[in-house]
Amino acid sequence: MTDSAFRTPGTAREGRLSYAIFQLARAHRGHAGAMLRGMNLHPGQELLLMQLFDRDGQTQSELLESVGLDHSTVSKSLRRMQDAGLLTREPAEHDRRVMVVHLTDKGRAMREPIADMWRSLEEISARNLTAEQIEAFTTTAYAIERSVRDLGGQSPSDA
C-alpha cells in the first residue's frame, strides 16, 4: 500500500515504520484505556496488578523494575490503588524504608476481569490476522522494542 492509504504525513515518510508504531500504540492504548476505565482502573494499573497476581508481596522497587514505568508514575498508581482498596503497602521487616506491596481480596478479585480484558483486546487486535502474521508481528515487535531499549541513554544525535 502507499503512504496515502495509511495517511502518513509527508514529514514522516522517512519514518513510516515509527509512525505506524505510534498510530498502532495510540489506538491500542486508547481502546485498552476505555476497557480499563470500565473496571475503574487507570492505564498501567493492570500491569502492576498482573505482576502482583504472579507474585504477591513484591517491593515497590521490584514492581517498578518489572513494569518499566518511572518511579513517580508507579508511586502515584500504587497510592491510587491503595485508596481504591486493591492493595496494601507496608514497610518491610528487614528495612523500614522499603515498601512491600500486597493484594487485598478486592485486588485478587480483579484477576479474571483483567484476564478477560486482555483476551478481548487480543481478539479485537488479531481478528484480521493469521496465526503466522501474529507470530511474525510479535517477533518483530519485540525485536524493535529491544532495539529501542538497547539504545539506552544515548540521545538521538549520539546514535
C-alpha positions, 0 to 999 in steps of 0.5 A: 500500500502507499503512504496515502492509504495509511495517511502518513504525513509527508514529514514522516515518510522517512519514518513510516515504520515509527509512525505506524508504531505510534498510530498502532500504540495510540489506538491500542492504548486508547481502546485498552484505556476505555476497557480499563476505565470500565473496571475503574482502573487507570492505564498501567494499573493492570500491569502492576496488578498482573505482576502482583497476581504472579507474585504477591508481596513484591517491593515497590522497587521490584514492581517498578523494575518489572513494569518499566514505568518511572518511579513517580508514575508507579508511586502515584498508581500504587497510592491510587490503588491503595485508596481504591482498596486493591492493595496494601503497602507496608514497610518491610521487616528487614528495612523500614524504608522499603515498601512491600506491596500486597493484594487485598481480596478486592485486588485478587478479585480483579484477576479474571476481569483483567484476564478477560480484558486482555483476551478481548483486546487480543481478539479485537487486535488479531481478528484480521490476522493469521496465526503466522502474521501474529507470530511474525508481528510479535517477533518483530515487535519485540525485536524493535522494542529491544532495539529501542531499549538497547539504545539506552541513554544515548540521545538521538544525535549520539546514535 
